[in-house]
């Protein structure tokens, strides 16, 4: 009877010490927490790369739970130190944008190849930028609800798209690349144990 690889436990915090993949996800989320709290370059964030990593390595439902929990915790922390609401009108566009990326990329990234990862990072960045800026145009009150107002919103947001693309590509190379190395080393180690 073939042995199936055990999925990450629902109790993520307990499984962190039992599964290299879960431990790696935990480390990535801790790095993302620091990067989100202490922002130096706007939109230069590992969040999108981590969302894609989750979508390619655990089930969609678990990826949703892990990522939404992470967003709520960090939004709560940021809201507490900056004295603004944890959730607002913008939250729908931000949260649904990330969840949409997880949903749409889970099947595409089932086969991990460099070109697929790069394509997902670029297309997801563009889609997230368009979706969240549509929300900014609709809800912020900063722009007229006209076609010129929509164009102004997107034009002024172009620098943030550039930061996001560069950040996601660099973080994506780091997050996926480091996991490839760790996973290969683990397989080599297990092979040596099974065939000394």
N, C-alpha and C positions, 0 to 999 in steps of 0.2 A: 504494500500500500504506500503510495507516494505521500511524503510529508509536505504539507503546505507551510509556507513561511507565515509565522504568527503576525497578525496585524498589531499595530500599536494599541495598547490598552486604552479603554475609555478613561481610565484614571491616569491621565497624562503625567501628573506629578509623581505618581508612584512608579510609572513605567520608565521615567527618565533614567533610572539607574539600572534598568534591565535591557534596554534596547539602544544600541548605538545611534540609530536613526532618531529616536525620541530625544536622546540626549543632545544630538546635534540641533534638532529643531528648538529645543529649550535654549541652547546657547545663542542661536540666531535671533530668537525673540528677545533675549536679554540685550544683545547688541542693538537690535532695533529700538528697544525701549530707550537706551542711552542716546541713540541717534535722533530719536523723535523728541526727547526732552531737551537735549542740548543741540539745537539746530544752529549750524554755522552758515551753510549755504542753503537757501530756500529750495525745497523740493528735491534736494540731493539726499535721497532716502533709500534704505534697503527694503521698505515695506512692499513695494510691488514685486521685487525679486523673491521675497519670502512668500508672498501669496502664491506665486507661480510654483515655487518649490513645494509648498504644501499641497497644491493641486496635483502635482505629479507624483507625490510619494505617499499620501494617505487618502482615504475616501473623501468624497465631496462633503458629506455631512460632518465628519470630524474636522476637516479643513475649515468649514464654516464656523463651527463651534470654537475652535482654537483661535481663529483670526478675529472673530467678533469679540471674544473675551479679551483678547489682547488690545483691541481698539478701545473697548469700554474702560479697561484698567488705565491705559495711557491717557485717554481723554479725561478720565476722572482725576488723575494726577495733575495733568496740565490745567484743568479747570480749577483745581484747588489752589495751585501756586499762582495762577494768573487771574483768579477771581472772575471767571466767566462760566456760563452754563456748560455742563458736561455735554448735553445734547442740544442741538438747535436745528433750524431749518436746513442748514447745510449738511447735517448728519445723514439724511436720507441719500443724498447724492454721493457722499463719500463712502458710506457703508455699502450701498448697492453697487457702486462702481467696483469696489474690491471683490465683493461676492460674485459679481458678474464675471470678473476675470477668472476666479477660481472655477466657476461653472463651465465657462467656455473653453478653458485650457486643459481641463482634467483629462479629456480624451485625446486631445492633440498632443499633449506631453506624455501620454502613456508610453510612447517610444521616445526615449531621451536621445536626441542628437543635437549637436552644436547648432546647426542651422535652425532647428525647430525652437530651441531655447531662445536664440537671438531674434527670430521672427516673433515669437510670443511676447518677448520683452518690448520690442518696438511697437507692435500693433496694440498691445495692452496699454502702453504708455499713451499712445495717441487717442485710443478710445476713452481712457480714464480722463485725460485732459479735456476732451470735447464734452464729455458727460458732466464733469464737475464745473466746467466753465459755463455750460448751459444753465446749471443750477445757480451759479453766481449771477448770471444775467437775469434770471427769473426772480430771485429772492433777495438779492443784496440791496436793491434800491440805488445802486451806483450807476446804473445805465438805463437809458430810455428803452421802453419795450417796443422798439422799432427795429427794422433790418439794419439801419446804420448803428443803432445802439448795440445790437448783437455783434456786428462786425468790430466795433470798437472794443468790446469785451474780449473777443478772441485775439485781436491784434495786441492789446496790452498784456495778454497772458502768454504771448509767444516766448519771452525769456524763461518763464517757469517751465515750459515744455522742454526747452533746451537743457535746463538743469536736471529735470526729471529723466530725460533720455540718457544723458551722460551718467547720472548717478545709478540708474537702474542697470545699465549695461555693465558698469564696473562692479556694482554689488552682485549682479547676476553671475558674472564670471567668477567672483570670489566664492559665492555661496554654492553654486552648482559645481564649480571646479574643486573646491575643498572636499565636497561630499564624494565626488568621483574618486579622489585619491583615498579618502578614508574607507570607502566601500571596497575599493580594490585591495587595499592593505588587509582589511578584515577577511576578504575571501581568500587571500593568499595565506593568512594566518590559520584560518579554519582548514584549508587544504593540507597544510603542514601537520596539523594535529591529527586529521583523519588518515593521512598517508605519510607517516614519519619515515 
